[in-house]
Amino acid sequence: MSLRLNPFSFGDLTQKRMIDGHLDRLDTSGISRRDFLALASAGVAAGAAAGAWGLPSVAVASPSGKLAYLAWTSRVEFMVQASKATQDAATVFGLDYTYLDGQIDSQRQLNQSEEQFGTGATALILHAPDGSAVKRIAELAGQNQAYFANVWATLPWFTPFEANEYYTLYGVPEEFTAHRGVTVELLKAVTERFGGGKIVGVTGVPGFSTDLVRSRGRDDAFKDFPKTKLVDQLPGNFNREDSLRATQDLLTRNSDIVGVVAQNDDQAQGVIAALRAAGIRAGEDVLVVGADGTAEGARAVKSGQQLATSANGPAFQAGFFAARLYDVLNGWKPRASERLLNWHSVITKQNNVDVYLQRYVDNGDVKPFDYKKMSKVAHPDDWDPQNRITPLDIDVEWAGIEKPPGWEYPKAYLDAKSNGEWEAVTREYADHYKIPFFGPSPNAAG
């Protein structure tokens, strides 16, 4: 026999005391009064009440959605910091949150995405070791009508336009200019201090699209510093342990180097450890640069062991992607030029690292961004990206990488570049950028 519930038995749901009474009785951890009313109006609150009265349990989920962050490894500091910030941003947007370690295995990440979509994830951030699973994850997102955004590693020349509307964003820092910039700082310093010399590179994961563009930026810097030369390189796979071993091998093969370009700050930490073990003083005998602006990278810049980094900021990635996914979950539609985006890094050295440390590293409980204000849905008039954002040029991003046979530029992408949309989006994001990326947190007292 079925039991029918009288909705009037809930009492007067216009009264705060009545709602609080239900929340106290039910297993509704994380559900606000507003969400409870949304659930009640949809009829789901009756099921929740049934559980409180000893009837078969009914799950109560936040109506905002469920966000999963698929990181390619927990061995990289950037991703650990990005996960904490993504959780903070998800909480602000009322999204349930799950973090998954891909253990440097794209097949594992594909399996994780299937599992997440199967258990109700409505939004997914992919941070992959390579681009091999991107196309299939985009297909799964479309099949499950769940939104998907991809950061850094991807399948070159595969854009959201070849997938579906649920592949809402491919976003990365503008890496060519950023890594060229940190390399320029290195080459300028070794030229001034040592009169030039030999440089080695500790690269990332071979074939990784971000590693390729960072290497192009690095190599381009040498043309302006003729007294320096890149003499050798080995992969450090974007983590400390492999970078330590790669640096040890490079030191064996090249005993008279004066500089090392590491492809990220985790790798720079491995480089510094290898130099220390060899009795070489990082920052004095050999200069080191990295990328990304991790906590340890910024501290190494402060101490003088690392000359520079490009501050991408793990917390910025978190807010930027969480806000986009929240917006599309709530009906906002991106223009073509907003589905491929760059954010822009700041070269961080001893003369400006204190600002970065105060806001992003030694900030305690003060969140570095106003995450809610990154959302066009939550702040339709005064949204603020809190960083410089521009449309991504795929000819810059994937320069030098062969296009697949028969590949053609997506029509939506070409139209956006020819009809004025590209320039309009660039201006709009610039106009809304009010809270500077390098400056006090908008949440800081005073």
N, C-alpha and C positions, 0 to 999 in steps of 0.2 A: 504494500500500500504506500503510495507516495504521500509525502507531507507537504502541504502548501503553506507558505509563510505569508502572513499579512504584513505588507510593507508599513502599515501604520503602527505595527508593534515596535518599530524603531524609536518611536517618540518624535518630538518636534526637532528636526535636524537643523532648524534655524538657530537653535540655542547652543552656545559654546559648551555649556555644562553637559548637555545631552551627548554631544559628539565625543567629548573627553571621556565620558563614562563608557562608551562603546570601545574607544581606543584602549582603555585600561583593561577591559575584559577580553579583548581579542588579541590574537598574536599578530599585531600589525606594526612590528618594528620598522621604523623608517618611513611610515606612511603619515603624511601631514593631514590636518583637518580638511584642507582643500582636496587632497587626493581621496580621502574617505568619502567626501560628498560626491566626487566624480564617480567613484566606484558604486556608491549607493544609487546614484541616478541611473547607472547602467544595469542595475539589478544584481551586481556582484556582491554588494554588501550583505545581501540576504544569505548568500552562501557562506560568507565569513561568520555571520551570526549563527548559522546552523552549526558550525564547528564549535562555537562556544557553548552551545546547548547539547553537546554530546552526539551530534549527528556526524556522518562521514565528513572528513576534513576537505576543505576547498582551499586551494592556494590563492593567496591575495598578492598580486604583484603591482608594483608602481605602474601607473598608466603611462609614464614618460618613456619607458623603454629600458632595455638592457644593453650595456656597452661592454664589449670584450676587446682587450688589447693583446694582440698576438705579437710578442717580442721574439726576435730570433735567438736571443740568449740572455741569461741573467749574469753572464760573465763580464758584461760590458757595463760600466758605471752609468753611462748615459741612459740606458734602458731602465735600470733600477730607479734612477731619479725621475725619469719620464713616467714610470708607472705610478709612483707616489703622487706626482702632480696630476696625472690623468684621473686618479681616484678622487683627488680634491675637486677637480673640475666636474667630474661626473656627479659628485654629491651636490654641487651648486646647481646643476641642471636637473636634479631629481632622477638620475639614471642609476640603475643597479650596475655594479662594476665587477668585472672578472679579469684577472691577469693570467696569461699563460706563457710559459717558457718553451720556445720552440727547439731549444737545444741544438741550434745550428743545423736544422733539418727541415727542408721545405715540405717534404712529404708529411712529416709530423704536423707542421702548421696547417697543411691542407686537411688532415684528419681532425685537427682541433677546430678548424672553421666549420666543418660538417657537423661536428658535435655541438658547437655553439649555436649554429642556426637551427639544429634539430631540437635544442632545448629552449628555444625562444629568444635568442639574441636578436635584437632589432638593429644593432649598429656594431660595426667591427672596424678596428684599426689594425692594419697589417704593417709590421715592421720586419721584413724578411731578410734571410741571408742571401737570397738571389731572387730572380724574377720568375722562376720556373712554375710557381703555383698561382701566380697572379690571375691569369686568364680563367683558370678553373674556379678560383674563389669568387671572381666577379660573376661567373655563371651561376654559382650557388647562391650568391646574394640576390640575383635577379629571380631565381626560382623561388626563393623564400621571401621575396619582397622585403629584404632587410638591407639597410644602407651600408656601404663599404667605402673606406678611404685608405689609401696606400701612401706610405712615406718611405723615401729613400729607395731601396732596391726595387727594381721593376724589370719588366720585359721591355727592352728598348723598342720604340716605335709602336708599342701597344698602348693606346690611350683610352680613357673612359668612353670616348665616342665609338670605339669598336666593340664595346661591351654592352652596357644598358644604362638606364637612368639611375640605377641603384649603385653603380660605381660612380660615386659623387665627386671624388677628388683624388688627384695625384698631386701631392705637395712636397716640396723639398727646399732646402736653402739654395740660394744661387751660388753653387759650389765653385764654379770656375773662378769667379772674381775673388771669393773668400779665400780659397786655398792659394791662389796666386798672391793674395795680399800677405798671408803669413809667411810665404816663401820669400817675398820681397823683403820683409823685415829681417829674416835670417841672412839673406845674401848681402843686404846692406850692412848688417852688423859684422859679418865675417870679413867683408871687404875693408871696413874701417878698422877693425881690431887686428886682423891677421894679414891684411893685404890681399885677401882672397883665399882660395884653397879648394880642397876636395869635399864634396857633399855626398852623402848617401841617403837613400830613401827607404823607409819601412812602409810598404804599401799595405792595402787592406786585403779583402778577399778577392782573389784573382777572378776577373770577369764581372765583378760587382759593378753595376752602372755608376754608383757614386764614387767608387774607387777610380774608375776610368776618368770621370770628369775632374776629380781632384788632381789626378796625375797630370792631366792636360794643363790645368791651372798652374801647378808646380813647375812643369817644364817650360811654360811660356815665360815665367819670371826670369829664367836664366839669360834670356837674350839681352836684358838690360844690365847684366853684371858679368862682363867678359872675363874677369879674373877668377870667376868661380866655375866649377864643373861638377855635374852629377856623374859620379864614377861607378856607382853600383846601387842595386836595390834588391830587397827580398820581401816577400809577403809576411805581414804580422797578423793577418786575419782579424784586424780590428780589436784584438784583446791583448792584455799585458803579457801573459805567459808566452804566447807565440812570438810576440815582438821582442821580448827579452832574448829568446833563442836566436831570432833573426839578427838582432844587433850583435850578439856574440859572434855569429858567423861573419857578419860584415866587418867587425873589428879584426878578425883573424885575416880576412882577405885584404883589408885596407887599414893599415896601421897609422896613417897620418891624416885622418879626416878632421875637419874643423866644424862640421855641421851635420845635423840629421833632420830631415823632414819626415815626420810621422803623420799618418793619415787621420789619426784622431788622438784625443787626449789619453785614452786608455793605452794606446800604443806608445805615446810619449812617456808614460809612466814605466812601461817595460824597457824602453830605451834608456831612461835615466837609471833604472836599476842595473842594467847591463854595464853601463859606463861606470857606475859606482863599484861594481864587482871587479872591474878591470883597473881600478885605481885612477880613473879619469874623472875630473870634476865637471859635471854638467853645469853649464852656465858660465864656466871659466875656460876650461880647455876645449870643450866642444859645446856648441850652442844647439838647442833643440827647440823645434816648434811642433805644434799639434793642431787640433781642430775640435770644435763642438762646445767648448766652455763647460766641461764637467766641474764638479766641486774640486776634485783633486787637481785637475788641470789649472784652474784658477789659482789654487793655493801654490802650485808649483811656479806659476808666473810671479806671484807675490814674493816668493822666496828667492827668485832669481834662477832657479834650476831650469825653468822653461822660459824661453824668450817671449813667446806669443802663442795665442790660440785665436780661433775664429769663434766668437760667442754665438752659437746657435740657440743655446738655452733649452734644456729638456722641458722646463715648465712651459715655454712658449709652444712647443709642439703639442703638449698636452692640451692647453687651452684652445689653440687654433683648431685642432681636430675635433675635440669634444664639442666646441661651439658649432662647427659645421654640421656634425651629425645630429646634434639637437635641433638645429634649424630645419634640416630636411625632414627629420621625423615629425616636425610640426608644420609641414606644408610649404616651406620656403623652397623656391626653385632657383638654382644657380644658373647664371648665363654661361654660355660656352666658355668665355674667358675666365670664368671662376671655377672651372673644373680642372684646370692645370695652373697651379700657382707656385710662385717662389716667395720665400721670405728672405730677408737680407741680414747677413751676419755683421757683427762689429768686430774689427780687429782689436784684441784685448792684450795690452802690454802693462808694464809696471806703472805707466803714467795714468792709466784709467781702471786698473783692476780692482781698486778699492770700492768703486761704485758697483761693480759687478758682484763682488763678494758680499757687500752689505745687503743687496737686494735679493740675490739668488742662492747664496751659500750660507751665510751667517745670519739668516733672517728669522730664525726661530719659528714661531707659529704665524708669522706675517706672510700671507700669500703674495707672491711676486706680481700677480696680475689680477685685475678685476675680470674674472672669467666670464661672468654674466654679461659684461659689457661687450665682449667679443661677439655676442650673438645678435644677429639682425632681427630675430624673432623677439627676443627679450627686450632689445633696445632698438626698435625700428628707426628712430630718428637720430639717436646719438650713439650708435654702435661705434666701437673703436677697436681696430685690430691690434693696437699697442705694439706694432712693429711695422716696418715698411714691407708692403705686399705688392707684388706685380705679377701679371700673367707670365706663365712659363713659355719660353720659346723652345720648341722641341728640336729645332735645328742647332741650338746652342747646347741643350741638355745631352743630346745623343750624337753630337758631331763626331765624325770618324768611325761611327758604328754602322756597318752595312745594313741597309734597309732590307726587309724580307722580300722575296720575289713577288712582284705584282702589288706591292704596297703602294697606297695612294694617301695623300693628305686627307684627313677627314673634312668633309664639306663644312661642317659647323665651325671647325677651327679656322679654315680659310675664310669663311664668311666673316667671322669675328675680327680677323686681321684686316679685312678690306672695307668693312662697312662702318668703321669708327668705334665699334664696341670695345676693342682692345684698348684704345686710348681713353675711352670713357671710363672703363673699369679702373685703369691706372690712376686717373684723376680722382675718381670717387674714393678709392682706398687711401690715397694721399690726403685728401680733404678730411677724411674721418680719423686719420692717425693723429691723436692728440696727446696721449700718455706716452712719453718717450721710452723706448726699450732700454736705453741707458739713462737711468735716473732713478729717483726714489720710487718704491712701490706705491701704487695708488691707495694701498691699504695701510700704509705706514702712518703712525700718529703724527699730526702736524704737517 
